[in-house]
Amino acid sequence: MPSNNPTLIGTVGGTFLSIVPNLESEDIVKTIILAAVGAIVSFTISLLLKSLNKKHKK
């Protein structure tokens, strides 16, 4: 079933424009901080698992 691009774009645009006025700067800062912490934790866990995998193979 093919999607209607103008309808999809209108829906996404309307959703975005209805969310933007409700965002506060504190929410944006909190989101940025949580994303950074999540990326750091994910990277650290990946390195740890890679290290453990190398030790386990020996």
PQR file of N, CA, C, O and H, with PARSE charges and radii, in Angstrom:
ATOM      1  N   MET A   1       0.846  -1.171   0.000 -0.4000 1.5000
ATOM      2  CA  MET A   1       0.000   0.000   0.000 -0.0000 2.0000
ATOM      3  C   MET A   1       0.892   1.236   0.000  0.5500 1.7000
ATOM      4  O   MET A   1       1.583   1.481   0.990 -0.5500 1.4000
ATOM      5  N   PRO A   2       0.903   2.018  -1.067 -0.5600 1.5000
ATOM      6  CA  PRO A   2       1.782   3.188  -1.140  0.2800 2.0000
ATOM      7  C   PRO A   2       1.324   4.293  -0.189  0.5500 1.7000
ATOM      8  O   PRO A   2       0.129   4.522  -0.002 -0.5500 1.4000
ATOM      9  N   SER A   3       2.309   4.969   0.405 -0.4000 1.5000
ATOM     10  CA  SER A   3       1.968   6.058   1.317 -0.0000 2.0000
ATOM     11  C   SER A   3       1.883   7.365   0.542  0.5500 1.7000
ATOM     12  O   SER A   3       2.525   7.533  -0.495 -0.5500 1.4000
ATOM     13  H   SER A   3       3.279   4.782   0.254  0.4000 1.0000
ATOM     14  N   ASN A   4       1.093   8.271   1.056 -0.4000 1.5000
ATOM     15  CA  ASN A   4       0.902   9.565   0.431 -0.0000 2.0000
ATOM     16  C   ASN A   4       1.889  10.546   1.051  0.5500 1.7000
ATOM     17  O   ASN A   4       1.711  10.958   2.197 -0.5500 1.4000
ATOM     18  H   ASN A   4       0.572   8.134   1.898  0.4000 1.0000
ATOM     19  N   ASN A   5       2.933  10.928   0.303 -0.4000 1.5000
ATOM     20  CA  ASN A   5       3.983  11.773   0.857 -0.0000 2.0000
ATOM     21  C   ASN A   5       3.493  13.105   1.396  0.5500 1.7000
ATOM     22  O   ASN A   5       3.909  13.481   2.492 -0.5500 1.4000
ATOM     23  H   ASN A   5       3.077  10.593  -0.628  0.4000 1.0000
ATOM     24  N   PRO A   6       2.629  13.851   0.696 -0.5600 1.5000
ATOM     25  CA  PRO A   6       2.165  15.120   1.288  0.2800 2.0000
ATOM     26  C   PRO A   6       1.430  14.920   2.610  0.5500 1.7000
ATOM     27  O   PRO A   6       1.550  15.741   3.520 -0.5500 1.4000
ATOM     28  N   THR A   7       0.673  13.834   2.717 -0.4000 1.5000
ATOM     29  CA  THR A   7      -0.023  13.558   3.974 -0.0000 2.0000
ATOM     30  C   THR A   7       0.972  13.215   5.074  0.5500 1.7000
ATOM     31  O   THR A   7       0.844  13.685   6.204 -0.5500 1.4000
ATOM     32  H   THR A   7       0.576  13.167   1.979  0.4000 1.0000
ATOM     33  N   LEU A   8       1.957  12.399   4.741 -0.4000 1.5000
ATOM     34  CA  LEU A   8       2.973  12.020   5.716 -0.0000 2.0000
ATOM     35  C   LEU A   8       3.763  13.246   6.167  0.5500 1.7000
ATOM     36  O   LEU A   8       3.992  13.438   7.361 -0.5500 1.4000
ATOM     37  H   LEU A   8       2.061  12.017   3.823  0.4000 1.0000
ATOM     38  N   ILE A   9       4.176  14.066   5.216 -0.4000 1.5000
ATOM     39  CA  ILE A   9       4.942  15.270   5.554 -0.0000 2.0000
ATOM     40  C   ILE A   9       4.098  16.227   6.395  0.5500 1.7000
ATOM     41  O   ILE A   9       4.602  16.828   7.343 -0.5500 1.4000
ATOM     42  H   ILE A   9       3.990  13.910   4.246  0.4000 1.0000
ATOM     43  N   GLY A  10       2.836  16.368   6.058 -0.4000 1.5000
ATOM     44  CA  GLY A  10       1.946  17.229   6.836 -0.0000 2.0000
ATOM     45  C   GLY A  10       1.750  16.725   8.248  0.5500 1.7000
ATOM     46  O   GLY A  10       1.720  17.508   9.198 -0.5500 1.4000
ATOM     47  H   GLY A  10       2.427  15.880   5.287  0.4000 1.0000
ATOM     48  N   THR A  11       1.617  15.419   8.387 -0.4000 1.5000
ATOM     49  CA  THR A  11       1.436  14.835   9.718 -0.0000 2.0000
ATOM     50  C   THR A  11       2.680  15.023  10.574  0.5500 1.7000
ATOM     51  O   THR A  11       2.588  15.429  11.732 -0.5500 1.4000
ATOM     52  H   THR A  11       1.641  14.783   7.616  0.4000 1.0000
ATOM     53  N   VAL A  12       3.836  14.727  10.005 -0.4000 1.5000
ATOM     54  CA  VAL A  12       5.095  14.884  10.749 -0.0000 2.0000
ATOM     55  C   VAL A  12       5.329  16.348  11.087  0.5500 1.7000
ATOM     56  O   VAL A  12       5.712  16.673  12.211 -0.5500 1.4000
ATOM     57  H   VAL A  12       3.910  14.397   9.064  0.4000 1.0000
ATOM     58  N   GLY A  13       5.102  17.231  10.128 -0.4000 1.5000
ATOM     59  CA  GLY A  13       5.291  18.660  10.368 -0.0000 2.0000
ATOM     60  C   GLY A  13       4.343  19.191  11.429  0.5500 1.7000
ATOM     61  O   GLY A  13       4.752  19.974  12.287 -0.5500 1.4000
ATOM     62  H   GLY A  13       4.791  16.968   9.215  0.4000 1.0000
ATOM     63  N   GLY A  14       3.090  18.781  11.384 -0.4000 1.5000
ATOM     64  CA  GLY A  14       2.120  19.211  12.391 -0.0000 2.0000
ATOM     65  C   GLY A  14       2.464  18.702  13.772  0.5500 1.7000
ATOM     66  O   GLY A  14       2.330  19.424  14.760 -0.5500 1.4000
ATOM     67  H   GLY A  14       2.758  18.145  10.687  0.4000 1.0000
ATOM     68  N   THR A  15       2.908  17.459  13.842 -0.4000 1.5000
ATOM     69  CA  THR A  15       3.316  16.902  15.137 -0.0000 2.0000
ATOM     70  C   THR A  15       4.502  17.674  15.697  0.5500 1.7000
ATOM     71  O   THR A  15       4.523  18.032  16.875 -0.5500 1.4000
ATOM     72  H   THR A  15       3.017  16.872  13.039  0.4000 1.0000
ATOM     73  N   PHE A  16       5.492  17.928  14.839 -0.4000 1.5000
ATOM     74  CA  PHE A  16       6.676  18.672  15.270 -0.0000 2.0000
ATOM     75  C   PHE A  16       6.304  20.074  15.754  0.5500 1.7000
ATOM     76  O   PHE A  16       6.768  20.514  16.806 -0.5500 1.4000
ATOM     77  H   PHE A  16       5.475  17.637  13.882  0.4000 1.0000
ATOM     78  N   LEU A  17       5.476  20.765  14.994 -0.4000 1.5000
ATOM     79  CA  LEU A  17       5.098  22.129  15.360 -0.0000 2.0000
ATOM     80  C   LEU A  17       4.202  22.170  16.591  0.5500 1.7000
ATOM     81  O   LEU A  17       4.158  23.193  17.273 -0.5500 1.4000
ATOM     82  H   LEU A  17       5.099  20.408  14.139  0.4000 1.0000
ATOM     83  N   SER A  18       3.500  21.110  16.892 -0.4000 1.5000
ATOM     84  CA  SER A  18       2.694  21.088  18.110 -0.0000 2.0000
ATOM     85  C   SER A  18       3.537  20.769  19.338  0.5500 1.7000
ATOM     86  O   SER A  18       3.148  21.102  20.458 -0.5500 1.4000
ATOM     87  H   SER A  18       3.536  20.278  16.337  0.4000 1.0000
ATOM     88  N   ILE A  19       4.686  20.127  19.143 -0.4000 1.5000
ATOM     89  CA  ILE A  19       5.566  19.790  20.268 -0.0000 2.0000
ATOM     90  C   ILE A  19       6.483  20.959  20.623  0.5500 1.7000
ATOM     91  O   ILE A  19       6.748  21.200  21.800 -0.5500 1.4000
ATOM     92  H   ILE A  19       5.003  19.856  18.233  0.4000 1.0000
ATOM     93  N   VAL A  20       6.968  21.684  19.618 -0.4000 1.5000
ATOM     94  CA  VAL A  20       7.972  22.735  19.826 -0.0000 2.0000
ATOM     95  C   VAL A  20       7.557  23.777  20.864  0.5500 1.7000
ATOM     96  O   VAL A  20       8.378  24.107  21.720 -0.5500 1.4000
ATOM     97  H   VAL A  20       6.753  21.488  18.661  0.4000 1.0000
ATOM     98  N   PRO A  21       6.332  24.315  20.843 -0.5600 1.5000
ATOM     99  CA  PRO A  21       5.989  25.331  21.847  0.2800 2.0000
ATOM    100  C   PRO A  21       5.971  24.797  23.276  0.5500 1.7000
ATOM    101  O   PRO A  21       6.082  25.573  24.225 -0.5500 1.4000
ATOM    102  N   ASN A  22       5.832  23.491  23.440 -0.4000 1.5000
ATOM    103  CA  ASN A  22       5.776  22.911  24.781 -0.0000 2.0000
ATOM    104  C   ASN A  22       7.145  22.585  25.351  0.5500 1.7000
ATOM    105  O   ASN A  22       7.254  22.219  26.521 -0.5500 1.4000
ATOM    106  H   ASN A  22       5.742  22.861  22.669  0.4000 1.0000
ATOM    107  N   LEU A  23       8.194  22.712  24.542 -0.4000 1.5000
ATOM    108  CA  LEU A  23       9.541  22.419  25.029 -0.0000 2.0000
ATOM    109  C   LEU A  23      10.099  23.612  25.786  0.5500 1.7000
ATOM    110  O   LEU A  23       9.969  24.761  25.363 -0.5500 1.4000
ATOM    111  H   LEU A  23       8.105  23.009  23.591  0.4000 1.0000
ATOM    112  N   GLU A  24      10.708  23.316  26.890 -0.4000 1.5000
ATOM    113  CA  GLU A  24      11.385  24.347  27.666 -0.0000 2.0000
ATOM    114  C   GLU A  24      12.882  24.100  27.578  0.5500 1.7000
ATOM    115  O   GLU A  24      13.324  22.985  27.303 -0.5500 1.4000
ATOM    116  H   GLU A  24      10.813  22.383  27.234  0.4000 1.0000
ATOM    117  N   SER A  25      13.654  25.151  27.812 -0.4000 1.5000
ATOM    118  CA  SER A  25      15.106  25.015  27.682 -0.0000 2.0000
ATOM    119  C   SER A  25      15.663  23.986  28.660  0.5500 1.7000
ATOM    120  O   SER A  25      16.650  23.318  28.355 -0.5500 1.4000
ATOM    121  H   SER A  25      13.294  26.057  28.035  0.4000 1.0000
ATOM    122  N   GLU A  26      15.047  23.851  29.825 -0.4000 1.5000
ATOM    123  CA  GLU A  26      15.517  22.859  30.793 -0.0000 2.0000
ATOM    124  C   GLU A  26      15.326  21.448  30.256  0.5500 1.7000
ATOM    125  O   GLU A  26      16.160  20.573  30.490 -0.5500 1.4000
ATOM    126  H   GLU A  26      14.245  24.394  30.073  0.4000 1.0000
ATOM    127  N   ASP A  27      14.224  21.223  29.534 -0.4000 1.5000
ATOM    128  CA  ASP A  27      13.983  19.903  28.956 -0.0000 2.0000
ATOM    129  C   ASP A  27      15.025  19.582  27.893  0.5500 1.7000
ATOM    130  O   ASP A  27      15.497  18.448  27.804 -0.5500 1.4000
ATOM    131  H   ASP A  27      13.546  21.933  29.344  0.4000 1.0000
ATOM    132  N   ILE A  28      15.380  20.569  27.096 -0.4000 1.5000
ATOM    133  CA  ILE A  28      16.370  20.355  26.038 -0.0000 2.0000
ATOM    134  C   ILE A  28      17.732  20.056  26.647  0.5500 1.7000
ATOM    135  O   ILE A  28      18.434  19.155  26.190 -0.5500 1.4000
ATOM    136  H   ILE A  28      14.997  21.489  27.169  0.4000 1.0000
ATOM    137  N   VAL A  29      18.109  20.810  27.678 -0.4000 1.5000
ATOM    138  CA  VAL A  29      19.398  20.585  28.351 -0.0000 2.0000
ATOM    139  C   VAL A  29      19.414  19.205  29.001  0.5500 1.7000
ATOM    140  O   VAL A  29      20.409  18.485  28.918 -0.5500 1.4000
ATOM    141  H   VAL A  29      17.538  21.542  28.050  0.4000 1.0000
ATOM    142  N   LYS A  30      18.316  18.841  29.645 -0.4000 1.5000
ATOM    143  CA  LYS A  30      18.225  17.527  30.295 -0.0000 2.0000
ATOM    144  C   LYS A  30      18.353  16.412  29.257  0.5500 1.7000
ATOM    145  O   LYS A  30      19.029  15.411  29.497 -0.5500 1.4000
ATOM    146  H   LYS A  30      17.507  19.426  29.712  0.4000 1.0000
ATOM    147  N   THR A  31      17.712  16.585  28.119 -0.4000 1.5000
ATOM    148  CA  THR A  31      17.782  15.583  27.056 -0.0000 2.0000
ATOM    149  C   THR A  31      19.196  15.447  26.523  0.5500 1.7000
ATOM    150  O   THR A  31      19.667  14.333  26.294 -0.5500 1.4000
ATOM    151  H   THR A  31      17.163  17.399  27.924  0.4000 1.0000
ATOM    152  N   ILE A  32      19.885  16.575  26.320 -0.4000 1.5000
ATOM    153  CA  ILE A  32      21.262  16.545  25.829 -0.0000 2.0000
ATOM    154  C   ILE A  32      22.175  15.838  26.826  0.5500 1.7000
ATOM    155  O   ILE A  32      23.019  15.029  26.440 -0.5500 1.4000
ATOM    156  H   ILE A  32      19.503  17.480  26.506  0.4000 1.0000
ATOM    157  N   ILE A  33      22.001  16.146  28.106 -0.4000 1.5000
ATOM    158  CA  ILE A  33      22.840  15.522  29.141 -0.0000 2.0000
ATOM    159  C   ILE A  33      22.574  14.021  29.208  0.5500 1.7000
ATOM    160  O   ILE A  33      23.513  13.229  29.288 -0.5500 1.4000
ATOM    161  H   ILE A  33      21.315  16.803  28.419  0.4000 1.0000
ATOM    162  N   LEU A  34      21.305  13.626  29.175 -0.4000 1.5000
ATOM    163  CA  LEU A  34      20.977  12.201  29.233 -0.0000 2.0000
ATOM    164  C   LEU A  34      21.481  11.455  28.000  0.5500 1.7000
ATOM    165  O   LEU A  34      21.924  10.311  28.109 -0.5500 1.4000
ATOM    166  H   LEU A  34      20.542  14.270  29.110  0.4000 1.0000
ATOM    167  N   ALA A  35      21.418  12.086  26.838 -0.4000 1.5000
ATOM    168  CA  ALA A  35      21.936  11.456  25.620 -0.0000 2.0000
ATOM    169  C   ALA A  35      23.447  11.277  25.711  0.5500 1.7000
ATOM    170  O   ALA A  35      23.975  10.241  25.305 -0.5500 1.4000
ATOM    171  H   ALA A  35      21.058  13.015  26.750  0.4000 1.0000
ATOM    172  N   ALA A  36      24.145  12.280  26.241 -0.4000 1.5000
ATOM    173  CA  ALA A  36      25.596  12.181  26.379 -0.0000 2.0000
ATOM    174  C   ALA A  36      25.966  11.079  27.372  0.5500 1.7000
ATOM    175  O   ALA A  36      26.867  10.283  27.107 -0.5500 1.4000
ATOM    176  H   ALA A  36      23.716  13.122  26.570  0.4000 1.0000
ATOM    177  N   VAL A  37      25.283  11.031  28.501 -0.4000 1.5000
ATOM    178  CA  VAL A  37      25.558   9.988  29.497 -0.0000 2.0000
ATOM    179  C   VAL A  37      25.271   8.606  28.904  0.5500 1.7000
ATOM    180  O   VAL A  37      26.045   7.671  29.109 -0.5500 1.4000
ATOM    181  H   VAL A  37      24.552  11.678  28.716  0.4000 1.0000
ATOM    182  N   GLY A  38      24.179   8.476  28.182 -0.4000 1.5000
ATOM    183  CA  GLY A  38      23.849   7.197  27.551 -0.0000 2.0000
ATOM    184  C   GLY A  38      24.897   6.760  26.551  0.5500 1.7000
ATOM    185  O   GLY A  38      25.256   5.584  26.495 -0.5500 1.4000
ATOM    186  H   GLY A  38      23.550   9.236  28.015  0.4000 1.0000
ATOM    187  N   ALA A  39      25.395   7.709  25.752 -0.4000 1.5000
ATOM    188  CA  ALA A  39      26.424   7.379  24.763 -0.0000 2.0000
ATOM    189  C   ALA A  39      27.724   6.955  25.447  0.5500 1.7000
ATOM    190  O   ALA A  39      28.379   6.010  25.008 -0.5500 1.4000
ATOM    191  H   ALA A  39      25.103   8.664  25.797  0.4000 1.0000
ATOM    192  N   ILE A  40      28.091   7.647  26.510 -0.4000 1.5000
ATOM    193  CA  ILE A  40      29.322   7.313  27.241 -0.0000 2.0000
ATOM    194  C   ILE A  40      29.207   5.930  27.879  0.5500 1.7000
ATOM    195  O   ILE A  40      30.135   5.126  27.798 -0.5500 1.4000
ATOM    196  H   ILE A  40      27.559   8.414  26.867  0.4000 1.0000
ATOM    197  N   VAL A  41      28.072   5.655  28.510 -0.4000 1.5000
ATOM    198  CA  VAL A  41      27.873   4.346  29.144 -0.0000 2.0000
ATOM    199  C   VAL A  41      27.879   3.242  28.092  0.5500 1.7000
ATOM    200  O   VAL A  41      28.490   2.194  28.297 -0.5500 1.4000
ATOM    201  H   VAL A  41      27.317   6.308  28.577  0.4000 1.0000
ATOM    202  N   SER A  42      27.212   3.468  26.982 -0.4000 1.5000
ATOM    203  CA  SER A  42      27.175   2.472  25.915 -0.0000 2.0000
ATOM    204  C   SER A  42      28.577   2.195  25.375  0.5500 1.7000
ATOM    205  O   SER A  42      28.952   1.040  25.174 -0.5500 1.4000
ATOM    206  H   SER A  42      26.715   4.320  26.816  0.4000 1.0000
ATOM    207  N   PHE A  43      29.341   3.244  25.144 -0.4000 1.5000
ATOM    208  CA  PHE A  43      30.701   3.084  24.641 -0.0000 2.0000
ATOM    209  C   PHE A  43      31.572   2.339  25.651  0.5500 1.7000
ATOM    210  O   PHE A  43      32.338   1.451  25.275 -0.5500 1.4000
ATOM    211  H   PHE A  43      29.037   4.183  25.308  0.4000 1.0000
ATOM    212  N   THR A  44      31.459   2.694  26.920 -0.4000 1.5000
ATOM    213  CA  THR A  44      32.255   2.051  27.968 -0.0000 2.0000
ATOM    214  C   THR A  44      31.912   0.572  28.089  0.5500 1.7000
ATOM    215  O   THR A  44      32.808  -0.266  28.193 -0.5500 1.4000
ATOM    216  H   THR A  44      30.837   3.415  27.226  0.4000 1.0000
ATOM    217  N   ILE A  45      30.629   0.246  28.075 -0.4000 1.5000
ATOM    218  CA  ILE A  45      30.211  -1.152  28.169 -0.0000 2.0000
ATOM    219  C   ILE A  45      30.697  -1.937  26.943  0.5500 1.7000
ATOM    220  O   ILE A  45      31.105  -3.092  27.066 -0.5500 1.4000
ATOM    221  H   ILE A  45      29.901   0.926  27.990  0.4000 1.0000
ATOM    222  N   SER A  46      30.653  -1.310  25.767 -0.4000 1.5000
ATOM    223  CA  SER A  46      31.152  -1.975  24.559 -0.0000 2.0000
ATOM    224  C   SER A  46      32.634  -2.303  24.686  0.5500 1.7000
ATOM    225  O   SER A  46      33.058  -3.408  24.347 -0.5500 1.4000
ATOM    226  H   SER A  46      30.322  -0.372  25.667  0.4000 1.0000
ATOM    227  N   LEU A  47      33.421  -1.349  25.174 -0.4000 1.5000
ATOM    228  CA  LEU A  47      34.850  -1.596  25.371 -0.0000 2.0000
ATOM    229  C   LEU A  47      35.087  -2.691  26.402  0.5500 1.7000
ATOM    230  O   LEU A  47      35.954  -3.545  26.218 -0.5500 1.4000
ATOM    231  H   LEU A  47      33.076  -0.452  25.449  0.4000 1.0000
ATOM    232  N   LEU A  48      34.319  -2.665  27.486 -0.4000 1.5000
ATOM    233  CA  LEU A  48      34.455  -3.676  28.529 -0.0000 2.0000
ATOM    234  C   LEU A  48      34.128  -5.065  27.987  0.5500 1.7000
ATOM    235  O   LEU A  48      34.863  -6.021  28.235 -0.5500 1.4000
ATOM    236  H   LEU A  48      33.615  -1.971  27.636  0.4000 1.0000
ATOM    237  N   LEU A  49      33.030  -5.173  27.251 -0.4000 1.5000
ATOM    238  CA  LEU A  49      32.664  -6.478  26.695 -0.0000 2.0000
ATOM    239  C   LEU A  49      33.673  -6.950  25.655  0.5500 1.7000
ATOM    240  O   LEU A  49      33.956  -8.144  25.567 -0.5500 1.4000
ATOM    241  H   LEU A  49      32.434  -4.397  27.050  0.4000 1.0000
ATOM    242  N   LYS A  50      34.213  -6.037  24.877 -0.4000 1.5000
ATOM    243  CA  LYS A  50      35.237  -6.406  23.907 -0.0000 2.0000
ATOM    244  C   LYS A  50      36.486  -6.927  24.614  0.5500 1.7000
ATOM    245  O   LYS A  50      37.085  -7.913  24.185 -0.5500 1.4000
ATOM    246  H   LYS A  50      33.983  -5.066  24.948  0.4000 1.0000
ATOM    247  N   SER A  51      36.871  -6.261  25.694 -0.4000 1.5000
ATOM    248  CA  SER A  51      38.025  -6.686  26.473 -0.0000 2.0000
ATOM    249  C   SER A  51      37.791  -8.062  27.100  0.5500 1.7000
ATOM    250  O   SER A  51      38.669  -8.924  27.074 -0.5500 1.4000
ATOM    251  H   SER A  51      36.385  -5.459  26.042  0.4000 1.0000
ATOM    252  N   LEU A  52      36.603  -8.253  27.658 -0.4000 1.5000
ATOM    253  CA  LEU A  52      36.292  -9.548  28.265 -0.0000 2.0000
ATOM    254  C   LEU A  52      36.237 -10.661  27.228  0.5500 1.7000
ATOM    255  O   LEU A  52      36.615 -11.798  27.508 -0.5500 1.4000
ATOM    256  H   LEU A  52      35.890  -7.553  27.679  0.4000 1.0000
ATOM    257  N   ASN A  53      35.768 -10.331  26.034 -0.4000 1.5000
ATOM    258  CA  ASN A  53      35.703 -11.312  24.966 -0.0000 2.0000
ATOM    259  C   ASN A  53      37.096 -11.727  24.506  0.5500 1.7000
ATOM    260  O   ASN A  53      37.335 -12.900  24.220 -0.5500 1.4000
ATOM    261  H   ASN A  53      35.461  -9.407  25.807  0.4000 1.0000
ATOM    262  N   LYS A  54      38.015 -10.766  24.436 -0.4000 1.5000
ATOM    263  CA  LYS A  54      39.408 -11.098  24.061 -0.0000 2.0000
ATOM    264  C   LYS A  54      40.052 -11.986  25.114  0.5500 1.7000
ATOM    265  O   LYS A  54      40.747 -12.944  24.775 -0.5500 1.4000
ATOM    266  H   LYS A  54      37.821  -9.813  24.669  0.4000 1.0000
ATOM    267  N   LYS A  55      39.826 -11.677  26.403 -0.4000 1.5000
ATOM    268  CA  LYS A  55      40.408 -12.472  27.468 -0.0000 2.0000
ATOM    269  C   LYS A  55      39.818 -13.874  27.480  0.5500 1.7000
ATOM    270  O   LYS A  55      40.516 -14.846  27.768 -0.5500 1.4000
ATOM    271  H   LYS A  55      39.261 -10.899  26.679  0.4000 1.0000
ATOM    272  N   HIS A  56      38.545 -13.975  27.170 -0.4000 1.5000
ATOM    273  CA  HIS A  56      37.869 -15.282  27.182 -0.0000 2.0000
ATOM    274  C   HIS A  56      38.344 -16.175  26.051  0.5500 1.7000
ATOM    275  O   HIS A  56      38.384 -17.395  26.217 -0.5500 1.4000
ATOM    276  H   HIS A  56      37.977 -13.185  26.936  0.4000 1.0000
ATOM    277  N   LYS A  57      38.704 -15.614  24.912 -0.4000 1.5000
ATOM    278  CA  LYS A  57      39.163 -16.388  23.759 -0.0000 2.0000
ATOM    279  C   LYS A  57      40.562 -16.952  23.976  0.5500 1.7000
ATOM    280  O   LYS A  57      40.911 -17.955  23.353 -0.5500 1.4000
ATOM    281  H   LYS A  57      38.671 -14.623  24.778  0.4000 1.0000
ATOM    282  N   LYS A  58      41.371 -16.346  24.833 -0.4000 1.5000
ATOM    283  CA  LYS A  58      42.749 -16.811  25.037 -0.0000 2.0000
ATOM    284  C   LYS A  58      42.803 -18.095  25.807  0.5500 1.7000
ATOM    285  O   LYS A  58      43.888 -18.617  26.060 -0.5500 1.4000
ATOM    286  H   LYS A  58      41.088 -15.531  25.339  0.4000 1.0000
TER
END
